[in-house]
Amino acid sequence: MLKGKHTEHTGNTLSIIKPHITEPNIFI
């Protein structure tokens, strides 16, 4: 559970930093 939440937070941060690299689905 914790690991999943951490992964989500990391993905969201990566989206904000590099939205052009991260999939738009994750960014939204």
CNS distance restraints for C-alpha pairs under 8 A (distance, minus, plus):
assign (resid   1 and name CA) (resid   5 and name CA) 6.34 0.50 0.50
assign (resid   2 and name CA) (resid   6 and name CA) 6.12 0.50 0.50
assign (resid   3 and name CA) (resid   7 and name CA) 6.14 0.50 0.50
assign (resid   4 and name CA) (resid   8 and name CA) 6.27 0.50 0.50
assign (resid   5 and name CA) (resid   9 and name CA) 6.29 0.50 0.50
assign (resid   6 and name CA) (resid  10 and name CA) 6.17 0.50 0.50
assign (resid   7 and name CA) (resid  11 and name CA) 6.10 0.50 0.50
assign (resid   8 and name CA) (resid  12 and name CA) 6.15 0.50 0.50
assign (resid   9 and name CA) (resid  13 and name CA) 6.21 0.50 0.50
assign (resid  10 and name CA) (resid  14 and name CA) 6.16 0.50 0.50
assign (resid  11 and name CA) (resid  15 and name CA) 6.11 0.50 0.50
assign (resid  11 and name CA) (resid  26 and name CA) 7.19 0.50 0.50
assign (resid  12 and name CA) (resid  16 and name CA) 6.43 0.50 0.50
assign (resid  12 and name CA) (resid  26 and name CA) 6.92 0.50 0.50
assign (resid  12 and name CA) (resid  27 and name CA) 6.45 0.50 0.50
assign (resid  13 and name CA) (resid  17 and name CA) 6.22 0.50 0.50
assign (resid  14 and name CA) (resid  18 and name CA) 5.67 0.50 0.50
assign (resid  14 and name CA) (resid  19 and name CA) 7.18 0.50 0.50
assign (resid  14 and name CA) (resid  22 and name CA) 6.94 0.50 0.50
assign (resid  15 and name CA) (resid  19 and name CA) 4.48 0.50 0.50
assign (resid  15 and name CA) (resid  20 and name CA) 7.94 0.50 0.50
assign (resid  15 and name CA) (resid  21 and name CA) 7.72 0.50 0.50
assign (resid  15 and name CA) (resid  22 and name CA) 5.39 0.50 0.50
assign (resid  15 and name CA) (resid  23 and name CA) 7.68 0.50 0.50
assign (resid  15 and name CA) (resid  26 and name CA) 6.89 0.50 0.50
assign (resid  15 and name CA) (resid  27 and name CA) 5.14 0.50 0.50
assign (resid  16 and name CA) (resid  27 and name CA) 7.14 0.50 0.50
assign (resid  18 and name CA) (resid  22 and name CA) 6.20 0.50 0.50
assign (resid  19 and name CA) (resid  23 and name CA) 7.11 0.50 0.50
assign (resid  19 and name CA) (resid  24 and name CA) 6.98 0.50 0.50
assign (resid  19 and name CA) (resid  27 and name CA) 6.63 0.50 0.50
assign (resid  20 and name CA) (resid  24 and name CA) 7.86 0.50 0.50
assign (resid  22 and name CA) (resid  26 and name CA) 7.03 0.50 0.50
assign (resid  22 and name CA) (resid  27 and name CA) 7.12 0.50 0.50
assign (resid  23 and name CA) (resid  27 and name CA) 6.61 0.50 0.50
assign (resid  24 and name CA) (resid  28 and name CA) 6.12 0.50 0.50
